[in-house]
C-alpha cells in the first residue's frame, strides 16, 4: 500500500505540473515605430520620454533606448524611426500611452516657440491600438503623430500642442505613393474619400510623396498647386487601396 501511495502521489504531481504548464500564456514581440503627417513648419520637436502599451488591462513599458527630442518633420512620406520593442503576453491590446518631457517646441520662420503640454507630461497621451496578439507572434505598429493638426495657434501668437495621434499595423496599412512635378508648382497632395480628407502629404524636393495607414477603399488623390505659381490643380479618382499592397500612381506632371 505504501508503494502504491508513492506511485499515485507521483502521478498526481505530474498531472498538476502538466496542468500548470498548459495554463501558462505565451508571449508576442511588438516593435514600435514613429512616423508623421507633414506640417508647414521648420521643425516640430517632441520630447518623448516613455511609451507604454496596455495589454490585458496592464500597462507595460516599452524598451525605449533613446528617450529625448524627435523632430516629427524628419519622418514623413514613408520615413519612420524605430522607438523600441516590448514583449507582451498573448491576448488583447487596447491602448498605448506616450509620456512627454518639458522640451517641446515648434520652429516657425526660424523662430523657436515653446509648446505647452501639461496633461501629457503628467499622465501621458493615450491613443487606441486594438490588436489581438498570438503566442510567438511578431508585430509592428506605427505611431502616426500628425504634426500639422497637433499644433494650435492662440490669439496672442503662442503655440499649444494638442496631439492628434493614430496607430496602424502591418495588417491595417493601406498605402499610396507617387511623384508630382515640377517642384516649382509647390504641390500639396491629399487623399480624399467621399468628402473627407483623410491624409495630406507635402512631397519631398524630388516630388516623392507617400500616404501610409489608410483604410481600405477608393480614394480621390488631389494634387493642389500653390495658387501663386500659376500651375493648375489635378485630381485622380478611383484610386483603390488594399491592405498589404502599395498603390503606385507613378508621376503626375502639372501644367500651367
FENMOKA-V618335 format. One record per pair of residues at least 6 apart in sequence whose C-alpha atoms are under 6 Angstrom apart, sorted by the first residue. I is the first residue (numbers start at 0). J is the second residue. D is the distance in Angstrom with one decimal. If there is no record, write none. Layout:
BEGIN
i: {I | I}
j: {J | J}
d: {D | D}
END
This chain:
BEGIN
i: {25 | 25 | 25 | 26 | 26 | 26 | 26 | 26 | 27 | 27 | 27 | 27 | 27 | 27 | 28 | 28 | 28 | 29 | 29 | 29 | 29 | 29 | 30 | 30 | 31 | 31 | 31 | 31 | 31 | 32 | 32 | 32 | 32 | 33 | 33 | 33 | 33 | 34 | 34 | 34 | 35 | 35 | 35 | 35 | 35 | 35 | 36 | 36 | 37 | 37 | 38 | 38 | 40 | 41 | 41 | 42 | 42 | 43 | 43 | 43 | 44 | 44 | 44 | 44 | 44 | 45 | 45 | 45 | 46 | 46 | 46 | 46 | 46 | 46 | 47 | 47 | 47 | 48 | 48 | 48 | 48 | 48 | 49 | 49 | 50 | 50 | 50 | 50 | 51 | 51 | 51 | 51 | 51 | 51 | 52 | 52 | 52 | 53 | 53 | 53 | 53 | 54 | 55 | 61 | 61 | 62 | 62 | 62 | 63 | 63 | 76 | 76 | 77 | 89 | 89 | 89 | 90 | 90 | 91 | 91 | 92 | 92 | 93 | 93 | 93 | 94 | 94 | 94 | 95 | 95 | 96 | 96 | 96 | 97 | 97 | 98 | 98 | 98 | 99 | 99 | 100 | 103 | 104 | 104 | 104 | 105 | 105 | 114 | 114 | 114 | 115 | 116 | 139 | 140 | 140 | 141 | 141 | 142 | 143 | 143 | 143 | 144 | 145 | 149 | 149 | 149 | 149 | 150 | 150 | 151 | 151 | 152 | 167 | 171 | 172 | 172 | 173 | 173 | 173 | 173 | 173 | 173 | 173 | 174 | 174 | 174 | 175 | 175 | 175 | 175 | 176 | 176 | 176 | 177 | 177 | 177 | 177 | 177 | 177 | 178 | 178 | 178 | 179 | 179 | 179 | 179 | 180 | 180 | 184 | 184 | 184 | 185 | 185 | 186 | 186 | 187 | 187 | 188 | 188 | 188 | 188 | 189 | 189 | 189 | 189 | 190 | 190 | 190 | 190 | 191 | 191 | 191 | 192 | 202 | 215 | 215 | 216 | 216 | 217 | 217 | 217 | 218 | 218 | 219 | 219 | 220 | 220 | 221 | 222 | 222 | 222 | 223 | 224 | 224 | 229 | 230 | 230 | 231 | 231}
j: {88 | 89 | 134 | 87 | 88 | 89 | 134 | 135 | 86 | 87 | 134 | 135 | 136 | 137 | 85 | 86 | 137 | 84 | 85 | 137 | 138 | 139 | 84 | 139 | 82 | 83 | 139 | 140 | 141 | 80 | 81 | 82 | 141 | 79 | 80 | 141 | 142 | 74 | 79 | 143 | 71 | 74 | 75 | 143 | 144 | 145 | 75 | 145 | 147 | 200 | 146 | 147 | 107 | 106 | 107 | 105 | 106 | 70 | 71 | 105 | 68 | 69 | 70 | 103 | 104 | 68 | 69 | 103 | 67 | 68 | 99 | 100 | 102 | 103 | 66 | 67 | 99 | 66 | 67 | 98 | 99 | 100 | 97 | 98 | 60 | 61 | 96 | 97 | 58 | 59 | 60 | 61 | 95 | 96 | 58 | 59 | 95 | 92 | 93 | 94 | 95 | 92 | 91 | 84 | 85 | 83 | 84 | 85 | 82 | 83 | 208 | 209 | 209 | 132 | 133 | 134 | 131 | 132 | 130 | 131 | 129 | 130 | 127 | 128 | 129 | 126 | 127 | 128 | 125 | 126 | 123 | 124 | 125 | 123 | 124 | 119 | 120 | 123 | 119 | 120 | 120 | 114 | 112 | 113 | 114 | 111 | 112 | 158 | 159 | 160 | 159 | 160 | 168 | 167 | 168 | 166 | 167 | 166 | 164 | 165 | 166 | 164 | 163 | 160 | 161 | 162 | 163 | 159 | 160 | 158 | 159 | 158 | 212 | 242 | 212 | 242 | 211 | 212 | 213 | 214 | 240 | 241 | 242 | 210 | 211 | 245 | 209 | 210 | 245 | 246 | 208 | 209 | 247 | 207 | 208 | 247 | 248 | 249 | 250 | 206 | 207 | 250 | 206 | 250 | 251 | 252 | 206 | 252 | 224 | 228 | 230 | 224 | 225 | 223 | 224 | 201 | 223 | 199 | 200 | 221 | 222 | 198 | 199 | 220 | 221 | 196 | 197 | 198 | 220 | 197 | 218 | 219 | 218 | 208 | 240 | 241 | 239 | 240 | 237 | 238 | 239 | 237 | 238 | 235 | 236 | 234 | 235 | 234 | 232 | 233 | 234 | 232 | 230 | 232 | 255 | 254 | 255 | 254 | 255}
d: {5.9 | 5.7 | 4.6 | 5.4 | 4.2 | 5.1 | 5.0 | 5.7 | 5.7 | 5.4 | 5.4 | 4.9 | 4.8 | 5.9 | 5.9 | 4.7 | 4.7 | 5.6 | 5.3 | 5.9 | 4.8 | 5.8 | 4.5 | 4.7 | 5.6 | 5.6 | 5.9 | 5.1 | 5.9 | 5.4 | 4.4 | 5.3 | 4.8 | 5.4 | 5.3 | 5.6 | 4.9 | 5.0 | 4.7 | 4.9 | 5.9 | 5.4 | 5.2 | 5.1 | 5.0 | 5.4 | 6.0 | 4.6 | 6.0 | 6.0 | 5.7 | 4.2 | 5.4 | 5.2 | 5.7 | 5.7 | 5.0 | 5.2 | 5.6 | 4.6 | 6.0 | 5.4 | 4.3 | 5.5 | 5.3 | 5.3 | 5.3 | 4.8 | 5.1 | 4.2 | 5.4 | 5.1 | 5.5 | 5.5 | 5.7 | 5.3 | 4.7 | 4.8 | 5.9 | 5.7 | 5.3 | 5.9 | 5.9 | 5.1 | 6.0 | 5.5 | 5.6 | 4.6 | 6.0 | 5.3 | 4.2 | 5.5 | 5.7 | 5.1 | 5.5 | 5.3 | 4.4 | 5.8 | 6.0 | 5.2 | 5.9 | 4.6 | 5.6 | 5.7 | 5.0 | 5.4 | 5.3 | 5.9 | 6.0 | 4.7 | 5.1 | 4.4 | 5.7 | 4.9 | 5.2 | 5.2 | 5.4 | 5.1 | 5.8 | 4.4 | 5.4 | 5.1 | 6.0 | 5.2 | 4.6 | 5.7 | 4.3 | 4.9 | 5.7 | 5.5 | 5.6 | 5.3 | 4.5 | 5.1 | 5.0 | 6.0 | 5.7 | 4.1 | 6.0 | 5.0 | 5.8 | 5.3 | 5.5 | 4.3 | 4.8 | 5.7 | 5.3 | 5.6 | 5.1 | 5.6 | 5.4 | 6.0 | 5.8 | 5.7 | 4.4 | 5.5 | 5.5 | 4.8 | 5.6 | 5.3 | 5.8 | 4.7 | 5.6 | 5.7 | 4.9 | 4.4 | 5.1 | 5.7 | 4.9 | 5.7 | 5.2 | 4.7 | 5.6 | 5.9 | 4.2 | 5.6 | 5.9 | 5.1 | 4.4 | 5.8 | 5.8 | 5.7 | 4.8 | 5.4 | 4.6 | 4.9 | 5.6 | 5.1 | 5.7 | 4.7 | 5.7 | 4.2 | 5.1 | 5.8 | 5.6 | 5.7 | 4.9 | 4.9 | 5.9 | 4.9 | 4.4 | 4.5 | 4.9 | 5.5 | 4.7 | 5.8 | 6.0 | 4.7 | 5.3 | 5.7 | 5.9 | 5.7 | 5.6 | 5.3 | 4.2 | 5.1 | 5.2 | 5.7 | 5.1 | 5.6 | 4.7 | 5.8 | 4.5 | 5.6 | 5.0 | 5.9 | 5.8 | 5.2 | 4.8 | 5.8 | 5.4 | 5.1 | 4.9 | 4.6 | 5.1 | 5.1 | 5.9 | 5.3 | 5.4 | 5.3 | 4.5 | 5.6 | 4.9 | 5.6 | 4.3 | 5.7 | 5.2 | 4.5 | 5.6 | 5.2 | 6.0 | 4.8 | 6.0 | 5.6 | 5.6 | 5.4 | 4.1 | 5.9 | 5.7}
END
